[in-house]
Amino acid sequence: MSQFNDDIIIIGGGIVGGSIALRLAEKGQSVTLLEKGRVGEEASGRAGGGVRQQNRHPAELLLAMEAIKIWADFKDELDIDVGYRRTGNLVVAKSEKQLEAIQKMAKLETDLGLKVELLSSDEAHRFLPDTLDRENIRGAKYCPTDGTANPLLVTKAICRQAARIGVTIKEHEPVRSLKTEGGRITAALTDSGEYQGAVFVNAAGPWARKLCNDVGFDYPLQVEKARLLVTEKLPPLVKPFVMIGEDYYYRQTLEGNIHIGPLSADITEDFDKTSNLEDFVEVGQFAPGSLSFLRNLNIIRSFAGLINFTQDGVAIMDKVPGLENLFLASAFCGHGFCLGPIAGKLIAEWIVDGKSSMDLSAFKCDRFEGMSGFNQYFI
């Protein structure tokens, strides 16, 4: 079996793993990133594209507010336009209960320094008169500094930049297991050989669970399939990213297509990413009643991606208990697209400098003791 050696081995080539690799390389570390397929083509490349601060757990919100500073510089840093635009994010309440929830959230967000605006039902309708049906609105919350980006471009661009400054990226190199000795990980084992390192980072998304289980660390993780449908191209119609109650979101891409996706997802334990006729039927039944502008549009394609949820709907960023050189940066609960760049910065700081520049205590591994069930509190 071939042996490879580097300072740090990262498992997973999504936006989190790629960002960690990039920031470690900038700090002078020798890094190998192992990806089971092609970088940026799992959850990161199949995301809804929202770069959102509002409607998050307070600990996530603070990270998201820092993340968008990194996003703002990506065009220059990565030498490519990844489609990032601050077009705003609109959360629409369809019921009085949802309206009360966003009003409480607005108070929390304002106290933490995020600018949001509460809109009446009439104001929300006037905000999007061509796409939002008045009778389905009780009110809304708007964050003007939120935005969107192109999921298919950004992670690949991050990984290209990482490779330019020295990161070794191995695609089609799935990690089968981790080798342990004396309370440490000594190697990541693939079909090609043994990747040895001083530090290992598990950023494998839904696939992180098996690697953790194999080395004796278990945490409740639920894998779900998120679906998305794409319409034909239209003239500019929708500026912000719009979230309708707890049901659906939609946004218009720079190319003109409208992306429509459920805010809920289907539990899957077989890692199935297929899209099927039921996805089209579900949107077809929902959309005409809530988003009447879609009635005469053609849906041209669909796709799905896998996301993974912890019990409290918040990511894990921590050292794995009992294994001093294994970091876990995973289970971002469908919120990782915006947070990936700041997660990369903070984990790289922790590895190289011994601590991160922001508090990550809310993301610790050991917080699940005594919890039961899965609750996605923040969409």
SULDAQUI-V654643 format. One record per residue. PHI is phi in whole degrees, 0 to 359 (999 if undefined). OMEGA is omega in radians with two decimals (none if undefined). NEAR is the number of other C-alpha atoms within 8 Angstrom. Layout:
PHI,OMEGA,NEAR + PHI,OMEGA,NEAR
//
This chain:
999,3.13,5 + 291,3.10,6 + 240,3.11,8 + 234,-3.07,8 + 221,3.08,7 + 211,3.08,12 + 298,-2.99,10 + 225,3.09,13 + 248,3.11,16 + 251,3.14,14 + 252,3.14,14 + 118,-3.08,15 + 251,3.01,16 + 271,-3.07,16 + 293,3.10,15 + 286,-3.14,16 + 299,3.13,16 + 296,3.14,16 + 292,3.08,15 + 298,3.14,14 + 301,-3.12,17 + 300,-3.07,14 + 289,3.06,11 + 294,3.12,14 + 297,3.09,14 + 297,3.11,8 + 269,3.04,7 + 86,-3.12,6 + 274,3.04,9 + 269,-2.92,11 + 230,2.92,15 + 242,3.09,13 + 250,-3.13,16 + 251,-3.12,16 + 234,-3.06,16 + 292,3.10,10 + 234,3.05,9 + 243,-3.07,9 + 300,3.04,13 + 74,-3.06,14 + 245,2.97,11 + 258,-3.02,10 + 303,-3.09,12 + 296,-3.14,14 + 276,-3.11,12 + 246,-3.09,12 + 282,3.10,11 + 287,3.07,8 + 95,-3.13,9 + 281,3.03,12 + 250,-2.83,11 + 242,3.02,10 + 259,-3.01,11 + 287,-3.14,11 + 61,3.11,9 + 232,2.92,10 + 305,-3.09,9 + 307,3.13,9 + 293,3.07,8 + 294,-3.11,9 + 300,-3.14,13 + 299,3.09,9 + 292,-3.12,11 + 297,3.13,13 + 295,3.05,10 + 281,-3.10,9 + 300,-3.05,13 + 292,3.03,10 + 292,3.08,8 + 289,3.12,10 + 303,-3.09,9 + 297,-3.11,8 + 262,-3.02,8 + 299,-3.08,12 + 302,3.12,10 + 283,-3.07,7 + 294,-3.06,6 + 268,3.12,9 + 59,3.08,7 + 200,3.05,8 + 278,-3.13,7 + 269,3.07,11 + 80,-3.11,8 + 286,3.09,11 + 221,3.05,7 + 274,-3.08,9 + 262,3.13,12 + 90,3.11,13 + 224,-3.10,16 + 245,3.08,12 + 255,-3.05,12 + 259,3.07,14 + 266,3.13,14 + 262,-3.11,12 + 221,3.11,9 + 296,3.11,8 + 297,3.11,6 + 294,3.12,10 + 296,3.09,13 + 299,-3.12,8 + 295,-3.11,8 + 287,3.07,13 + 293,3.09,10 + 294,3.13,8 + 296,3.12,9 + 299,3.11,12 + 296,3.13,8 + 299,-3.09,9 + 294,3.12,14 + 297,3.12,10 + 298,-3.13,7 + 269,3.03,8 + 101,3.11,6 + 268,3.11,9 + 276,3.04,9 + 227,-3.13,12 + 233,3.02,8 + 270,-3.10,10 + 244,3.00,11 + 288,3.12,9 + 298,3.12,11 + 294,3.14,9 + 295,3.12,8 + 296,3.13,13 + 295,3.12,12 + 293,3.13,7 + 295,3.13,6 + 225,-3.02,9 + 295,-3.07,8 + 271,-3.08,6 + 229,-3.04,10 + 253,-3.09,10 + 280,-3.04,11 + 304,-3.01,8 + 290,-3.13,4 + 259,-3.03,7 + 245,2.98,14 + 255,-3.13,12 + 163,-3.11,14 + 202,3.06,16 + 230,-3.03,14 + 233,3.05,12 + 243,-3.05,13 + 289,-3.10,11 + 267,3.00,9 + 283,-3.10,14 + 198,3.12,16 + 219,3.06,14 + 209,-3.13,12 + 270,-3.09,11 + 299,-3.10,13 + 288,-3.08,11 + 261,-2.83,9 + 291,-3.10,12 + 294,3.10,15 + 297,3.12,10 + 293,3.09,11 + 298,-3.12,13 + 292,3.06,15 + 298,3.12,8 + 295,3.10,10 + 299,3.13,13 + 294,-3.14,10 + 298,-3.11,7 + 255,2.92,8 + 119,3.13,9 + 290,3.02,14 + 272,-3.13,8 + 250,3.14,10 + 248,3.08,9 + 272,-3.10,10 + 55,-3.10,9 + 228,-3.10,12 + 292,3.07,10 + 278,-3.10,13 + 274,-3.13,9 + 196,3.08,9 + 246,-3.13,13 + 265,-3.11,9 + 242,3.08,10 + 199,3.08,7 + 61,3.11,4 + 77,3.12,8 + 225,2.93,10 + 277,3.13,14 + 251,-3.12,11 + 197,2.94,11 + 257,-3.05,14 + 260,3.07,13 + 235,3.09,12 + 294,-3.10,8 + 273,-3.10,8 + 162,-3.02,10 + 242,3.14,12 + 262,-3.10,13 + 267,-3.14,12 + 195,3.09,12 + 273,-3.12,9 + 224,3.12,12 + 234,3.10,13 + 235,3.08,12 + 265,3.12,13 + 238,-2.98,15 + 268,3.09,12 + 58,-3.14,12 + 301,-3.12,11 + 278,3.13,7 + 293,-3.04,11 + 299,-3.09,10 + 297,-3.13,7 + 297,3.08,11 + 291,3.14,10 + 301,-3.10,9 + 295,3.13,9 + 254,2.99,8 + 89,3.10,6 + 250,-3.11,9 + 239,3.00,7 + 215,-3.11,7 + 295,-3.13,7 + 219,-3.12,10 + 251,-3.13,9 + 265,-3.11,13 + 229,3.12,13 + 254,3.09,15 + 260,-3.06,13 + 247,-3.13,13 + 211,3.09,12 + 245,-3.04,14 + 236,3.11,12 + 270,2.96,12 + 298,-3.14,11 + 286,3.13,8 + 228,2.96,8 + 298,3.12,5 + 308,-3.03,7 + 223,-3.05,8 + 237,3.13,9 + 270,-3.08,9 + 278,2.92,10 + 278,-3.01,16 + 246,3.10,11 + 244,-3.06,14 + 261,-3.14,11 + 53,3.05,11 + 249,-2.99,8 + 261,-2.96,9 + 222,2.90,12 + 235,2.97,12 + 210,3.07,11 + 207,3.07,12 + 253,3.13,14 + 283,3.09,9 + 298,3.14,6 + 281,3.09,6 + 111,3.10,11 + 291,3.03,12 + 256,3.09,13 + 262,-3.12,13 + 234,-3.14,11 + 214,3.04,12 + 292,3.05,11 + 279,3.02,10 + 257,-3.13,8 + 220,-3.13,9 + 262,3.09,7 + 294,3.08,8 + 219,3.08,9 + 253,3.13,7 + 255,3.06,4 + 58,-3.13,8 + 280,3.13,8 + 246,-3.09,9 + 287,3.02,6 + 254,-3.06,9 + 219,-3.08,6 + 300,-3.11,6 + 300,3.10,6 + 299,3.14,10 + 292,-3.12,9 + 296,-3.12,8 + 299,3.11,8 + 294,3.13,8 + 298,3.12,8 + 281,-3.09,8 + 281,-2.92,9 + 300,-3.08,11 + 300,-3.13,11 + 280,-3.07,7 + 252,-3.11,9 + 229,-2.97,12 + 296,-3.14,11 + 296,-3.13,9 + 276,-3.00,8 + 303,-3.04,8 + 252,3.13,5 + 261,3.06,8 + 268,2.97,6 + 273,-3.02,8 + 258,3.10,8 + 194,3.06,7 + 212,3.04,9 + 205,-3.13,11 + 220,3.09,12 + 217,-3.11,12 + 261,3.02,14 + 233,-3.10,15 + 231,-3.04,14 + 244,2.91,18 + 274,-3.09,13 + 291,-3.12,14 + 253,3.08,9 + 74,-3.13,13 + 233,-3.05,13 + 294,2.99,12 + 248,2.98,12 + 223,-2.98,13 + 192,2.90,11 + 280,3.12,11 + 285,-3.12,11 + 305,3.09,7 + 85,3.12,5 + 229,-2.90,10 + 293,-3.10,9 + 245,3.08,10 + 246,3.08,13 + 260,3.11,12 + 242,3.08,12 + 228,-2.96,15 + 205,3.09,14 + 56,-3.11,14 + 277,2.91,14 + 57,3.14,12 + 78,-3.10,9 + 251,-2.95,7 + 282,-3.08,11 + 298,3.09,13 + 292,-2.98,13 + 280,-3.06,12 + 310,-3.11,12 + 298,3.14,14 + 284,3.05,12 + 300,3.11,12 + 300,3.14,16 + 298,-3.03,11 + 289,3.12,11 + 293,3.10,12 + 297,3.08,14 + 299,-3.11,13 + 299,-3.10,10 + 294,-3.02,9 + 272,-3.03,9 + 264,3.14,8 + 90,3.07,7 + 199,3.12,8 + 265,-3.09,12 + 279,3.06,6 + 231,-3.10,6 + 288,3.11,6 + 248,-3.08,9 + 296,3.13,5 + 288,-3.05,6 + 249,-3.07,11 + 289,-3.13,10 + 292,-2.92,12 + 270,-3.04,5 + 280,-3.02,6 + 273,-3.09,9 + 301,3.14,5 + 89,3.10,4 + 282,3.02,6 + 221,-3.14,5 + 76,-3.12,5 + 238,-3.13,10 + 228,3.10,7 + 265,-3.04,9 + 283,-3.03,7 + 236,-3.10,7 + 263,none,7
//
